[in-house]
Amino acid sequence: MLEEAHKLLSTDIARLTIFETIVREGRKFGLGLMVVDQMPRKIHEEVISQLNTVIIMLLTNVKDREHLVVSSENDLTAFKDEMARLDVGETIVTGISVPLPLSGFVPEFTGITPRPRDGFDDFTFNE
């Protein structure tokens, strides 16, 4: 999983990293890459076009929405305005495995509650 993907998958940097190769050729080797970003306009268009499945959540920036419409496997033109009105958890799912864009929902995950670690302050590195 590559969080803040635009930092490594921008037009200028993508060709210099292994991540573009994984997106483009990884499937034939059983490799995949999950790309997470709030600014898809900054991700190289060719990289987005190679993603198998795209899960779109709220995107208020018109340039981000236009970038996804231009680079998507499916025609998202009718969904461009809808991307700006999605509520928390609502999604638009698209890609080569989805014959047409579908609506979806990602429930809030609240299953893990952090707890203090006993003795963590006493941790030392072995030299």
GUDREN-441649 format. One record per residue: residue in one letter; chain; y negated, x negated, z of N, C-alpha, C, O in turn. Coordinates in steps of 0.2 Angstrom, whole numbers, plus 5000, padded with zeros to 4 digits. Atoms other than C-alpha are relative to their C-alpha. Layout:
BEGIN
A, A, Y, X, Z, Y, X, Z, Y, X, Z, Y, X, Z $
...
END
This chain:
BEGIN
M, A, 5006, 4996, 5000, 5000, 5000, 5000, 4994, 4995, 5000, 4993, 4991, 5004 $
L, A, 5006, 5004, 5001, 4983, 4993, 4995, 4994, 5005, 5002, 4992, 5009, 4998 $
E, A, 5006, 4996, 4998, 4969, 5001, 5005, 4994, 4996, 4998, 4993, 4990, 4997 $
E, A, 5006, 5002, 5003, 4951, 4999, 4999, 5001, 4996, 4994, 4999, 4990, 4993 $
A, A, 4997, 5003, 5006, 4959, 4995, 4982, 4995, 4997, 4996, 4996, 4993, 4992 $
H, A, 5005, 5002, 5005, 4943, 4993, 4973, 4998, 4993, 5001, 4995, 4989, 4996 $
K, A, 5002, 5007, 4999, 4940, 4976, 4981, 5005, 4995, 4996, 5003, 4990, 4995 $
L, A, 4995, 5005, 5004, 4956, 4969, 4972, 5001, 5003, 4993, 5004, 4999, 4989 $
L, A, 4998, 4997, 5007, 4957, 4981, 4957, 4994, 5002, 4996, 4994, 5006, 4992 $
S, A, 5006, 4999, 5004, 4939, 4981, 4950, 5001, 4997, 4993, 5006, 4993, 4992 $
T, A, 5000, 5003, 5007, 4936, 4977, 4932, 5000, 4993, 5000, 5004, 4989, 4996 $
D, A, 5001, 5007, 5000, 4931, 4959, 4936, 5006, 4997, 5003, 5008, 4991, 5001 $
I, A, 4995, 5004, 4996, 4945, 4955, 4948, 5007, 5002, 4999, 5012, 4998, 5000 $
A, A, 4993, 4998, 5001, 4960, 4965, 4943, 5005, 4996, 4996, 5010, 4994, 4998 $
R, A, 4996, 5005, 5004, 4966, 4953, 4930, 5002, 4994, 5003, 5006, 4990, 5001 $
L, A, 4998, 5006, 4997, 4966, 4939, 4942, 5005, 5001, 5006, 5007, 4996, 5009 $
T, A, 4995, 4999, 4994, 4978, 4947, 4955, 5007, 5003, 4997, 5007, 5005, 4991 $
I, A, 4993, 4998, 5001, 4996, 4951, 4955, 5001, 5008, 5000, 5005, 5011, 4997 $
F, A, 5000, 4992, 4999, 4992, 4970, 4959, 5000, 5003, 4993, 5003, 5008, 4992 $
E, A, 5001, 4997, 5006, 4987, 4974, 4941, 5007, 4999, 4996, 5009, 5004, 4993 $
T, A, 4993, 5001, 5003, 5004, 4967, 4935, 5005, 5004, 5003, 5009, 5007, 5000 $
I, A, 4996, 4995, 4997, 5013, 4977, 4948, 4999, 5007, 4997, 5004, 5011, 4996 $
V, A, 5002, 4993, 5003, 5004, 4993, 4942, 5003, 5001, 4993, 5006, 5006, 4991 $
R, A, 4999, 5000, 5007, 5007, 4989, 4924, 5008, 4999, 4999, 5011, 5003, 4994 $
E, A, 4993, 5002, 5002, 5025, 4982, 4924, 5005, 5001, 5006, 5011, 5000, 5005 $
G, A, 4996, 4999, 4994, 5032, 4985, 4942, 5006, 5005, 4999, 5011, 5004, 5002 $
R, A, 4995, 4994, 5001, 5042, 5001, 4937, 5007, 4997, 4998, 5012, 4999, 5000 $
K, A, 4993, 5003, 5003, 5055, 4991, 4927, 5003, 4996, 5004, 5009, 4994, 5003 $
F, A, 4996, 5005, 4995, 5059, 4980, 4942, 5000, 5004, 5006, 5002, 5001, 5011 $
G, A, 4999, 4996, 4994, 5059, 4995, 4954, 4994, 4998, 5005, 4995, 5000, 5011 $
L, A, 5006, 5001, 4995, 5042, 4990, 4962, 4994, 5005, 4998, 4994, 5007, 4993 $
G, A, 5006, 4996, 5001, 5027, 5001, 4965, 4995, 4998, 5004, 4996, 4994, 5009 $
L, A, 5006, 5002, 4996, 5010, 5000, 4972, 4997, 5007, 5002, 4995, 5011, 4998 $
M, A, 5004, 4994, 4998, 5001, 5014, 4982, 4993, 4997, 5001, 4992, 4993, 5005 $
V, A, 5007, 5002, 5000, 4983, 5013, 4979, 4996, 5005, 5004, 4996, 5011, 5002 $
V, A, 5004, 4996, 4996, 4971, 5020, 4992, 4992, 4998, 4999, 4991, 4992, 5001 $
D, A, 5007, 5002, 5001, 4952, 5021, 4989, 4996, 5006, 5000, 4998, 5012, 4998 $
Q, A, 5005, 4995, 5000, 4937, 5032, 4992, 4995, 5000, 4994, 4991, 5004, 4993 $
M, A, 5004, 5001, 5005, 4928, 5025, 4977, 5004, 4998, 4993, 5003, 4992, 4991 $
P, A, 4996, 5002, 5005, 4939, 5026, 4962, 4996, 4998, 4994, 4999, 4994, 4989 $
R, A, 5004, 5002, 5005, 4925, 5023, 4950, 5000, 4992, 4999, 4998, 4989, 4994 $
K, A, 5000, 5007, 5000, 4926, 5005, 4955, 5006, 4996, 4998, 5007, 4990, 4998 $
I, A, 4994, 5002, 5002, 4944, 5003, 4950, 5001, 5000, 4993, 4998, 5004, 4989 $
H, A, 4999, 5001, 5007, 4948, 4996, 4933, 5004, 5007, 4997, 5009, 5009, 4999 $
E, A, 4998, 4994, 5004, 4951, 5011, 4921, 5008, 5000, 4998, 5012, 5004, 4999 $
E, A, 4993, 5001, 5002, 4967, 5004, 4915, 5005, 5000, 5005, 5011, 5002, 5005 $
V, A, 4996, 5000, 4994, 4974, 5002, 4932, 5002, 5007, 5002, 5007, 5009, 5003 $
I, A, 4999, 4993, 4998, 4971, 5020, 4936, 5005, 5004, 4995, 5009, 5008, 4997 $
S, A, 4996, 4997, 5005, 4979, 5025, 4920, 5007, 4999, 5000, 5012, 5002, 4997 $
Q, A, 4993, 5002, 5000, 4995, 5016, 4924, 5003, 5003, 5007, 5010, 5002, 5008 $
L, A, 4997, 4997, 4994, 4998, 5025, 4941, 5004, 5006, 4998, 5002, 5010, 4994 $
N, A, 4995, 4995, 5001, 5013, 5037, 4941, 4997, 5007, 5003, 4997, 5012, 4999 $
T, A, 5003, 4994, 4997, 5005, 5050, 4953, 4994, 4999, 5004, 4993, 4993, 5007 $
V, A, 5006, 5001, 4997, 4988, 5052, 4959, 4999, 5007, 5004, 4999, 5012, 5002 $
I, A, 5001, 4994, 4996, 4984, 5063, 4974, 4992, 4999, 5002, 4990, 4994, 5005 $
I, A, 5007, 5000, 5000, 4965, 5067, 4974, 4998, 5005, 5006, 5000, 5010, 5007 $
M, A, 5003, 4996, 4995, 4956, 5073, 4990, 4993, 5000, 4999, 4990, 4998, 4993 $
L, A, 5007, 4999, 5001, 4938, 5077, 4993, 4996, 4994, 4997, 4997, 4988, 4999 $
L, A, 5004, 5005, 5003, 4927, 5067, 4981, 4993, 5003, 4998, 4992, 5007, 4994 $
T, A, 5007, 4997, 5001, 4908, 5071, 4982, 4996, 4996, 4994, 4992, 4999, 4991 $
N, A, 5004, 5004, 5005, 4902, 5057, 4970, 5002, 5002, 4993, 5008, 5001, 4991 $
V, A, 4998, 4998, 5007, 4901, 5063, 4952, 5003, 4995, 4996, 5007, 4996, 4992 $
K, A, 4998, 5005, 5004, 4904, 5046, 4945, 5008, 4999, 5002, 5012, 4997, 4997 $
D, A, 4993, 5001, 4998, 4921, 5045, 4955, 5004, 5005, 4996, 5009, 5004, 4994 $
R, A, 4996, 4994, 5003, 4926, 5062, 4948, 5001, 4999, 4993, 5006, 5000, 4990 $
E, A, 5000, 5002, 5008, 4921, 5057, 4930, 5005, 4995, 4999, 5009, 4995, 4993 $
H, A, 4995, 5006, 5002, 4931, 5041, 4931, 5007, 5002, 5001, 5011, 5000, 4996 $
L, A, 4993, 4998, 4999, 4947, 5050, 4937, 5001, 5005, 4994, 5007, 5005, 4991 $
V, A, 4999, 4996, 5006, 4945, 5063, 4923, 5001, 4996, 4994, 5006, 4998, 4990 $
V, A, 4999, 5005, 5006, 4943, 5049, 4910, 5007, 4997, 5000, 5010, 4996, 4994 $
S, A, 4994, 5004, 4999, 4958, 5039, 4916, 5006, 5003, 5002, 5011, 5000, 5002 $
S, A, 4994, 4997, 4998, 4970, 5052, 4921, 5005, 5001, 4994, 5003, 5003, 4989 $
E, A, 4994, 4998, 5005, 4987, 5055, 4912, 4999, 5007, 4998, 5000, 5009, 4992 $
N, A, 5001, 4993, 5002, 4983, 5074, 4913, 4993, 5001, 4999, 4989, 4998, 5002 $
D, A, 5007, 4998, 5001, 4967, 5083, 4908, 4998, 5003, 5006, 5000, 5009, 5008 $
L, A, 5003, 4998, 4994, 4957, 5085, 4924, 4993, 5003, 4999, 4990, 5004, 5004 $
T, A, 5007, 4998, 5001, 4941, 5091, 4916, 4999, 5007, 5004, 4993, 5007, 5007 $
A, A, 5001, 4994, 4997, 4943, 5109, 4923, 5000, 4999, 5008, 4998, 5003, 5011 $
F, A, 4999, 5001, 4992, 4946, 5101, 4941, 4994, 4996, 5002, 4994, 4994, 5008 $
K, A, 5006, 5004, 4998, 4930, 5090, 4941, 4996, 5002, 5005, 4995, 4999, 5010 $
D, A, 5004, 4998, 4994, 4920, 5101, 4951, 5004, 5002, 5006, 5001, 5002, 5011 $
E, A, 4996, 4998, 4994, 4934, 5107, 4962, 5001, 4994, 5004, 5002, 4995, 5010 $
M, A, 4999, 5006, 4996, 4936, 5089, 4968, 4995, 4999, 5005, 4996, 4996, 5010 $
A, A, 5006, 5000, 4996, 4919, 5091, 4976, 5001, 5005, 5006, 4997, 5005, 5010 $
R, A, 5000, 4994, 4996, 4924, 5107, 4985, 5007, 5000, 5004, 5008, 5005, 5008 $
L, A, 4994, 5000, 4996, 4941, 5102, 4993, 4999, 4999, 5007, 4995, 4996, 5009 $
D, A, 5001, 5000, 4993, 4943, 5105, 5011, 5004, 4995, 5003, 5008, 4992, 4999 $
V, A, 4996, 5005, 4996, 4951, 5093, 5024, 5007, 5002, 4999, 5010, 5007, 5000 $
G, A, 4993, 4999, 5001, 4969, 5091, 5019, 5002, 5002, 4993, 5008, 5002, 4991 $
E, A, 4998, 4997, 5006, 4968, 5100, 5002, 5000, 4994, 4995, 4996, 4989, 4995 $
T, A, 5000, 5006, 5005, 4973, 5089, 4987, 5001, 5003, 4993, 5003, 5009, 4992 $
I, A, 4998, 4998, 5007, 4975, 5090, 4968, 5005, 4994, 4998, 5003, 4988, 4999 $
V, A, 4995, 5005, 5002, 4991, 5081, 4962, 5001, 5000, 4993, 5002, 5005, 4990 $
T, A, 5000, 5001, 5007, 4992, 5074, 4945, 5004, 4994, 4998, 5005, 4989, 5002 $
G, A, 4996, 5006, 5002, 5002, 5061, 4935, 5005, 5001, 4995, 5006, 5007, 4993 $
I, A, 4995, 4999, 5005, 5016, 5058, 4923, 5006, 5004, 5002, 5009, 5007, 4998 $
S, A, 4994, 4996, 4998, 5029, 5066, 4934, 4998, 5008, 5002, 5002, 5012, 5004 $
V, A, 5002, 4993, 4999, 5018, 5082, 4936, 4997, 5003, 4993, 4993, 5000, 4990 $
P, A, 5002, 4998, 5007, 5017, 5092, 4920, 4993, 5003, 4999, 4990, 5003, 4994 $
L, A, 5007, 4998, 5000, 5000, 5099, 4925, 4997, 5000, 5007, 5001, 5000, 5012 $
P, A, 5003, 5002, 4993, 4988, 5096, 4940, 5002, 5006, 5004, 5001, 5012, 5003 $
L, A, 4998, 4995, 4995, 4994, 5105, 4955, 4996, 5000, 5007, 4994, 4994, 5008 $
S, A, 5003, 5000, 4993, 4986, 5110, 4972, 5005, 4998, 5005, 5011, 5000, 5004 $
G, A, 4996, 5002, 4994, 4993, 5103, 4988, 4996, 5000, 5006, 4990, 5001, 5006 $
F, A, 5003, 5000, 4993, 4990, 5101, 5006, 5004, 4994, 5004, 5010, 4994, 5004 $
V, A, 4998, 5005, 4996, 4992, 5086, 5017, 4998, 5002, 5007, 4992, 5001, 5009 $
P, A, 5002, 4998, 4993, 4993, 5091, 5036, 4998, 4994, 5004, 5000, 4989, 5002 $
E, A, 5003, 5006, 4995, 4984, 5081, 5049, 5006, 4998, 5004, 5010, 5002, 5007 $
F, A, 4995, 5003, 4996, 4996, 5069, 5057, 4998, 4999, 5007, 4993, 4995, 5008 $
T, A, 5002, 5001, 4993, 4995, 5070, 5076, 5006, 4998, 5004, 5006, 4999, 5010 $
G, A, 4993, 5001, 4996, 5013, 5065, 5081, 5000, 4993, 5004, 5005, 4993, 5008 $
I, A, 4999, 5007, 4996, 5010, 5047, 5088, 4993, 5000, 5005, 4988, 5000, 5002 $
T, A, 5006, 5001, 4995, 4999, 5045, 5104, 5001, 4993, 5002, 5006, 4991, 5005 $
P, A, 4999, 5007, 4998, 4995, 5027, 5107, 5000, 4999, 5008, 4997, 5003, 5012 $
R, A, 4999, 5001, 4993, 5000, 5021, 5124, 4999, 4992, 5002, 5000, 4988, 4998 $
P, A, 5001, 5007, 4999, 4995, 5005, 5133, 5007, 4996, 5001, 5012, 4998, 5003 $
R, A, 4994, 5004, 5000, 5007, 4990, 5132, 5000, 4996, 5007, 4995, 4993, 5008 $
D, A, 4999, 5004, 4993, 5013, 4983, 5149, 5001, 4993, 4998, 5005, 4991, 4994 $
G, A, 4999, 5007, 5001, 5011, 4965, 5150, 4997, 4997, 4994, 4998, 4991, 4993 $
F, A, 5002, 5003, 5006, 5002, 4963, 5134, 4994, 4994, 5001, 4994, 4989, 4997 $
D, A, 5005, 5005, 4999, 4988, 4953, 5142, 5003, 4993, 5002, 5000, 4988, 5002 $
D, A, 4996, 5006, 4998, 5001, 4940, 5148, 5003, 4997, 4994, 5006, 4991, 4995 $
F, A, 4997, 5003, 5006, 5006, 4936, 5130, 4998, 4994, 4998, 4992, 4992, 4998 $
T, A, 5002, 5007, 5002, 5006, 4918, 5125, 5004, 4998, 4994, 5010, 5000, 4993 $
F, A, 4996, 5003, 5006, 5011, 4909, 5109, 5004, 4994, 5002, 5002, 4990, 5006 $
N, A, 4996, 5006, 4999, 5025, 4897, 5108, 4997, 4994, 4996, 4996, 4996, 4990 $
E, A, 5003, 5005, 5004, 5019, 4880, 5102, 5006, 4995, 4998, 5005, 4991, 4994 $
END
